[in-house]
Amino acid sequence: MQRQVEIAVALSAGWPLTRTAGQPRGERRKRLFRETPKQRLRRIALGTVWALRPKRAANLLPLGALCLDQWLRGNRAALPDPAKPKWDSEFAGFVSDMSVPVLLEAHASGLFPYGHYGPLKWMTPKERCVLSFESYHISRRVRAMLRQNRWRVTFDSDFDGVMAACAAPRKNRPPLTWITPRIMHAYAALHDAGHAHSYEVWDETGALIAGGYGVAVGGMFVIESQFTRVSNASKYGFSVLAWHLAKWGFKLCDNKWATPTTLEQGFHEVPRSEFLGLVAQYAGTDSKPGHWKLEDGPQEIGHADFG
């Protein structure tokens, strides 16, 4: 793990979701990650409304206390203790550095950055949604689609495009995202260093219809975000990714917070203390750095058994 943490890369600057021939990567990345003033104002307004909801308002006191604490103590570079959040909340501290080594160290300790606007926060939820790969469940419908080889799946073919799609507004949801330009550039640097990875699902026309990205740290894969434009396409793609993660020796997948979809797939919630124990057990083991390639196709995986 120490070898991973010591890897640092220069941040490359870098709207189409499928790169066109001859288009420089840095230029495309810059366009994909750009946020207009109107989009930023909308994010701030919606983020404020979100923070003032009754369920979220309880976090304002610990957040204010953290703001005051950081102001009094100055800008501290050390990562906070994920086992000791402030005021019994999910907030552990403010993010002052999102370089590649710091992001790797944060994920290896069970922290992750989050925030719609203002200072980013290191988060340590009271419960974490995790998966042991032998418990992964593929529904009958998705398994049938895999056996039919319905769509093409790739790894690390369009990391920037996947992040941009994950950040884009979702149907029937408020257009609010925590995947800000700062987050995008930080995780793009992590991808360039070989530690953040994406899966892509392409239809017969070559259009990107689903995908997701996350961070590999030791024997653990942390899901950052996923998106889909076609029903079941992200489940299809993630099933291919999960199969490869298990094949490559990964032991744990962290989805941060539970969703109905992840619970249907075999994820389950564990308390913070148990999760941090799992992190200590698996984050220091060997990982698989570098850009990933598909080894087994959807059809083969559709006939396989995770157990």
PLY file of the C-alpha trace (Angstrom):
ply
format ascii 1.0
element vertex 307
property float x
property float y
property float z
element edge 305
property int vertex1
property int vertex2
end_header
0.00 0.00 0.00
2.90 2.35 0.78
4.09 2.01 -2.81
0.64 3.06 -4.03
0.41 6.05 -1.73
3.78 7.35 -2.90
2.67 7.49 -6.54
1.89 11.03 -7.64
1.07 12.25 -11.12
0.81 15.63 -12.77
-2.77 16.72 -13.27
-3.64 16.75 -16.96
-6.17 19.25 -18.18
-8.57 17.47 -20.10
-18.25 17.55 -24.96
-18.90 14.56 -26.63
-19.07 11.45 -24.49
-17.23 9.43 -27.08
-13.85 10.80 -28.03
-13.52 11.72 -31.69
-10.46 10.79 -33.70
-7.66 13.32 -33.39
-9.20 15.17 -30.44
-6.53 15.76 -27.77
-7.36 14.11 -24.47
-6.53 17.19 -22.41
-8.79 19.40 -24.50
-11.70 16.98 -24.21
-11.22 16.60 -20.46
-11.25 20.35 -20.00
-14.51 20.65 -21.91
-16.15 17.70 -20.15
-15.30 18.96 -16.68
-16.24 22.60 -17.29
-19.10 24.10 -15.28
-20.81 27.26 -16.52
-21.64 30.09 -14.09
-25.34 29.22 -14.49
-24.71 25.59 -13.63
-22.66 26.57 -10.60
-25.34 28.94 -9.30
-27.95 26.22 -9.76
-25.79 23.74 -7.84
-25.32 26.20 -4.95
-29.06 27.00 -4.80
-30.12 23.36 -4.88
-27.38 22.40 -2.45
-28.64 24.98 0.02
-32.19 23.68 -0.25
-30.90 20.13 0.21
-28.91 21.05 3.31
-31.96 22.71 4.90
-34.23 19.69 4.57
-35.33 18.39 8.00
-33.36 15.17 7.60
-30.19 17.09 6.72
-30.60 20.14 8.95
-29.38 18.15 11.95
-25.94 18.11 10.30
-25.65 21.91 10.32
-24.51 22.12 13.94
-21.62 19.65 13.62
-20.69 21.20 10.30
-20.57 24.65 11.88
-18.44 23.30 14.71
-16.02 21.82 12.19
-15.82 25.14 10.33
-14.94 26.96 13.55
-12.45 24.29 14.57
-10.64 24.46 11.24
-10.61 28.25 11.29
-9.09 28.30 14.79
-6.49 25.62 14.12
-5.61 26.62 10.58
-5.45 24.48 7.45
-4.44 21.00 8.63
-3.16 18.57 6.04
-3.43 15.41 8.19
-6.42 13.17 7.52
-8.98 12.93 10.33
-9.74 9.73 12.20
-12.69 7.98 10.45
-13.63 6.28 13.74
-14.12 9.64 15.48
-16.54 11.82 13.53
-17.50 15.18 14.99
-20.68 15.48 17.03
-21.76 11.90 16.24
-22.31 12.84 12.61
-20.96 11.56 9.28
-18.48 14.44 9.00
-14.89 13.70 9.94
-13.24 16.92 8.74
-12.65 19.24 5.84
-10.64 18.38 2.74
-7.55 20.50 2.25
-5.70 18.27 -0.23
-6.98 15.94 -2.95
-3.70 14.90 -4.49
-3.30 11.30 -5.62
-1.37 10.16 -2.51
-3.89 11.80 -0.15
-6.91 10.33 -1.94
-5.33 6.88 -1.81
-4.55 7.25 1.88
-8.10 8.51 2.56
-9.76 5.57 0.83
-7.34 3.18 2.53
-8.53 4.52 5.89
-12.26 4.47 5.06
-12.78 8.16 4.24
-14.09 9.74 1.05
-14.62 13.37 -0.07
-18.13 14.72 -0.54
-19.95 18.04 -0.87
-22.27 19.87 -3.23
-20.59 23.27 -2.75
-18.32 25.06 -0.37
-15.47 23.18 1.31
-15.42 19.47 0.59
-15.80 17.21 3.59
-14.24 13.89 4.55
-17.15 11.53 5.17
-17.43 8.49 7.42
-21.06 7.28 7.38
-22.52 5.51 10.41
-23.30 2.53 8.17
-21.60 1.39 4.98
-23.11 -0.64 2.14
-20.65 -3.40 1.25
-20.46 -6.52 -0.87
-18.55 -9.75 -0.49
-18.34 -11.01 -4.05
-19.48 -14.55 -3.30
-22.82 -12.96 -2.27
-23.30 -11.02 -5.50
-26.69 -11.68 -7.11
-27.53 -11.31 -10.81
-31.24 -11.14 -11.54
-32.74 -13.54 -14.08
-33.39 -10.70 -16.51
-29.84 -9.35 -16.36
-28.36 -12.86 -16.55
-30.41 -13.54 -19.68
-29.11 -10.30 -21.21
-25.54 -11.28 -20.39
-26.00 -14.69 -22.02
-27.37 -12.95 -25.11
-24.28 -10.71 -25.14
-26.72 -7.79 -25.46
-24.16 -4.96 -25.17
-20.41 -4.46 -25.33
-18.58 -3.76 -22.07
-15.14 -2.19 -21.65
-12.94 -1.09 -18.76
-11.05 2.23 -18.58
-11.95 3.14 -22.18
-13.67 6.43 -21.38
-13.14 7.32 -17.73
-13.69 11.05 -18.34
-16.91 10.44 -20.27
-18.26 8.18 -17.54
-17.57 10.75 -14.83
-19.25 13.48 -16.88
-22.29 11.26 -17.41
-22.47 10.44 -13.69
-22.43 14.17 -12.94
-25.15 15.01 -15.49
-28.77 15.57 -14.38
-30.82 12.38 -13.91
-34.38 11.87 -15.09
-37.01 12.59 -12.41
-34.35 13.78 -9.95
-33.21 17.25 -8.86
-30.25 18.34 -11.03
-27.84 18.35 -8.06
-24.48 16.60 -8.05
-21.52 16.24 -5.72
-19.32 15.38 -8.74
-18.00 18.91 -9.17
-15.15 19.99 -11.47
-12.74 19.75 -8.54
-13.81 16.17 -7.85
-13.59 15.31 -11.56
-10.04 16.58 -11.94
-8.90 14.88 -8.74
-10.28 11.48 -9.73
-9.04 11.90 -13.30
-5.55 12.26 -11.85
-6.17 9.14 -9.77
-7.22 7.34 -12.97
-4.12 8.56 -14.83
-2.05 7.09 -11.99
-3.79 3.71 -12.46
-5.87 3.62 -9.27
-9.33 4.83 -10.36
-11.21 2.76 -12.92
-14.37 2.82 -15.00
-16.62 0.39 -16.76
-18.51 1.35 -19.91
-21.53 -0.22 -21.60
-21.97 0.50 -25.32
-24.98 -0.22 -27.50
-24.93 -1.48 -31.08
-24.51 2.09 -32.43
-21.45 2.74 -30.28
-23.29 5.03 -27.84
-22.33 5.02 -24.18
-25.51 3.88 -22.38
-24.23 3.08 -18.88
-21.12 3.10 -16.77
-19.56 3.70 -13.40
-16.26 4.50 -11.78
-14.47 3.83 -8.52
-11.16 3.44 -6.73
-9.11 0.28 -6.21
-7.20 0.28 -2.93
-5.62 -2.98 -1.88
-8.23 -5.74 -2.03
-11.13 -3.28 -1.88
-13.00 -1.45 -4.65
-14.87 1.74 -3.71
-17.75 2.65 -6.02
-17.92 6.40 -6.57
-20.91 6.68 -8.91
-22.84 4.88 -11.65
-25.31 5.96 -14.32
-27.59 4.37 -16.87
-29.59 5.60 -19.84
-31.19 2.22 -20.63
-32.98 -0.06 -18.20
-30.67 -2.66 -16.61
-27.61 -1.47 -18.55
-25.66 -0.42 -15.43
-26.54 -3.72 -13.70
-25.30 -5.51 -16.81
-22.01 -3.60 -16.80
-21.45 -3.79 -13.07
-21.99 -7.55 -13.15
-19.08 -7.81 -15.59
-16.95 -5.60 -13.36
-17.86 -7.53 -10.19
-16.93 -10.81 -11.88
-13.50 -9.48 -12.78
-12.91 -7.96 -9.35
-13.61 -11.35 -7.77
-11.41 -13.09 -10.33
-8.54 -10.68 -9.63
-8.67 -11.35 -5.90
-10.58 -8.36 -4.59
-12.40 -9.17 -1.36
-14.71 -6.24 -0.71
-16.76 -3.67 -2.64
-17.89 -0.49 -0.88
-20.90 1.43 -2.21
-20.84 3.98 0.68
-24.63 4.36 1.13
-27.26 1.71 0.43
-29.72 1.92 -2.46
-32.58 -0.46 -3.35
-30.58 -1.63 -6.36
-27.40 -2.46 -4.45
-29.36 -4.32 -1.75
-31.03 -6.41 -4.48
-27.57 -7.24 -5.82
-26.36 -8.72 -2.54
-24.84 -5.68 -0.82
-25.61 -5.26 2.87
-25.11 -2.58 5.49
-22.54 -2.83 8.28
-21.86 -0.39 11.12
-18.91 1.97 10.87
-16.77 0.05 13.32
-17.18 -3.20 11.41
-16.49 -1.48 8.10
-13.27 0.06 9.39
-12.20 -3.39 10.52
-12.76 -4.70 7.00
-10.80 -1.77 5.57
-7.89 -2.52 7.88
-8.01 -6.15 6.78
-8.17 -5.62 3.01
-6.90 -2.15 2.09
-3.27 -3.04 2.74
-3.23 -6.13 0.50
-2.01 -6.25 -3.10
-4.09 -4.34 -5.62
-4.19 -4.22 -9.42
-2.72 -0.86 -10.52
-2.67 0.23 -14.14
-5.47 0.45 -16.67
-7.75 -2.57 -16.76
-8.80 -4.75 -19.68
-11.73 -7.12 -20.03
-10.71 -10.78 -19.74
-14.11 -12.54 -19.83
-17.08 -11.47 -21.94
-20.68 -10.93 -20.82
-21.85 -14.21 -22.33
-19.35 -16.25 -20.35
-20.18 -14.37 -17.14
-23.89 -14.90 -17.72
-23.34 -18.66 -17.44
-20.99 -18.40 -14.43
-21.68 -18.62 -10.70
-20.14 -16.10 -8.28
-20.44 -18.53 -5.39
0 1
1 2
2 3
3 4
4 5
5 6
6 7
7 8
8 9
9 10
10 11
11 12
12 13
14 15
15 16
16 17
17 18
18 19
19 20
20 21
21 22
22 23
23 24
24 25
25 26
26 27
27 28
28 29
29 30
30 31
31 32
32 33
33 34
34 35
35 36
36 37
37 38
38 39
39 40
40 41
41 42
42 43
43 44
44 45
45 46
46 47
47 48
48 49
49 50
50 51
51 52
52 53
53 54
54 55
55 56
56 57
57 58
58 59
59 60
60 61
61 62
62 63
63 64
64 65
65 66
66 67
67 68
68 69
69 70
70 71
71 72
72 73
73 74
74 75
75 76
76 77
77 78
78 79
79 80
80 81
81 82
82 83
83 84
84 85
85 86
86 87
87 88
88 89
89 90
90 91
91 92
92 93
93 94
94 95
95 96
96 97
97 98
98 99
99 100
100 101
101 102
102 103
103 104
104 105
105 106
106 107
107 108
108 109
109 110
110 111
111 112
112 113
113 114
114 115
115 116
116 117
117 118
118 119
119 120
120 121
121 122
122 123
123 124
124 125
125 126
126 127
127 128
128 129
129 130
130 131
131 132
132 133
133 134
134 135
135 136
136 137
137 138
138 139
139 140
140 141
141 142
142 143
143 144
144 145
145 146
146 147
147 148
148 149
149 150
150 151
151 152
152 153
153 154
154 155
155 156
156 157
157 158
158 159
159 160
160 161
161 162
162 163
163 164
164 165
165 166
166 167
167 168
168 169
169 170
170 171
171 172
172 173
173 174
174 175
175 176
176 177
177 178
178 179
179 180
180 181
181 182
182 183
183 184
184 185
185 186
186 187
187 188
188 189
189 190
190 191
191 192
192 193
193 194
194 195
195 196
196 197
197 198
198 199
199 200
200 201
201 202
202 203
203 204
204 205
205 206
206 207
207 208
208 209
209 210
210 211
211 212
212 213
213 214
214 215
215 216
216 217
217 218
218 219
219 220
220 221
221 222
222 223
223 224
224 225
225 226
226 227
227 228
228 229
229 230
230 231
231 232
232 233
233 234
234 235
235 236
236 237
237 238
238 239
239 240
240 241
241 242
242 243
243 244
244 245
245 246
246 247
247 248
248 249
249 250
250 251
251 252
252 253
253 254
254 255
255 256
256 257
257 258
258 259
259 260
260 261
261 262
262 263
263 264
264 265
265 266
266 267
267 268
268 269
269 270
270 271
271 272
272 273
273 274
274 275
275 276
276 277
277 278
278 279
279 280
280 281
281 282
282 283
283 284
284 285
285 286
286 287
287 288
288 289
289 290
290 291
291 292
292 293
293 294
294 295
295 296
296 297
297 298
298 299
299 300
300 301
301 302
302 303
303 304
304 305
305 306
